[in-house]
Amino acid sequence: MQLLVRFLIGGSVVSLFAILGDVIKTKSFAGIFGAAPSVALATLALTIHTEGTDYAAVQARSMIVGAAALMIYAAVSSHLMWKGTASVPVIAVAGLTLWIALALAGWVLLLRGLS
């Protein structure tokens, strides 16, 4: 049942962003903003229903930490690629390592702040 609800919520939000992308005439808009938020919203809705709001709040904070780490990864990776001093695979692997390290550090700090 949860899988069906996730599918319906996620599919609806992705479709909404795709329609919005068609209206705005920016195809990348739908792809960039469609998938992750819809999955996050579906997951949070189900988490609130099954585990309660306190647990969902922790999950939402974790999503924010992961998104912040992703933003830093994107900024650093794009900056390094513009400089052109290293190959794309090297930059991608280094950036992913940075992303994981930042997300884990944020997660540890989040857990310490909650306890």
N, C-alpha and C positions, 0 to 999 in steps of 0.2 A: 504494500500500500504506500509506504514512504517513497519508494522508487517512482511510483506513478505520480505522486504529488510533486516530487522534485522535477520530474519531466514536464508536468503541466506548468508549474510556476516558472521554471527555467526557460521552457520553450516560449511561453507568453512574453517574458521580458526580452528575450533575444529577438523575437518577432517585432516587438515594439521598437527596439533600437534599430532593427533593419528598416522598418517603415520610416522612422525618423531620419535615418541615413539617406533613404530615397528622396524624402521631401527636401532635405538640406542639400542633397546632391554631393555628399561626401561619403563615398563608399567605405572608406577606412573607418569612419565614425562608428558604423554598426559593428564592425569586427573588433575594434579596440574596446568599446564600451559595452558590448553585448554579452559576452560570455561570462566573464568573471563576476560582475555584479549579479547576474541572474542566478548563478550557482550559489553565490553567497547568500542572497535573499532567500532562496529555496531552503538552503541548509539552516539558516537562522529561524525561519518560520517553523520548520519541522523540529528544531531543537527547542524552541519555546514551547511547542505543543507537547513534546515528549519528556523534556528534562526540566523545563521551567525557565523563568526569566534570568535568574542568577547565573545559571550555567551558560545560557545564551549570551549574557553580557561578557563573560570571560572569553567565549568564542569570538564575539565581535571585536573585542580588544586584540585578540590574537590575529584576526584578519587585518586589523589596522596596522599592527606591527609588521606583518608580512608585506602589506602594500607599501609601507614606508621603505622597507628594505628593497623592494622591487624598484621604487622610484630612484633610490640611490644607485642601484645597479644600472638602471637605464641611463642616468646622467653620467656616471663614470664611464660606462662602456661607449656611449656615443661620443663623449669628449675624446677618449683614446682613439676611437676610429677616425674622427675628424683630423687628429694629429697625424695619423697614418704611420706611426712608428712601429707598430706590431701587426701581426696578421690577425684576421678576424677570428679564427678558431682560438688563438691564444687569448685574445681579449675576451671572448665569450666564456671560456673556461675560467679565467681569472675573475670575471664579473660574476659568474654563477657561484664561485667560491666565496666571493665577497657577500653576495646576497644571502647565501646559507648562513655564513658567520654572523651577519647582522640580524637575521631573523632569529637565530638561536640565542644571540645575546639579548635581543629584545624580549624573547620568550622567558629567559631566565629572570630578567629584571621585572617583567610582568608578574611572574610567579612570586618573586620576593615581595613585590608591592601588595599582592593580594593576601599574603600570609601574615 
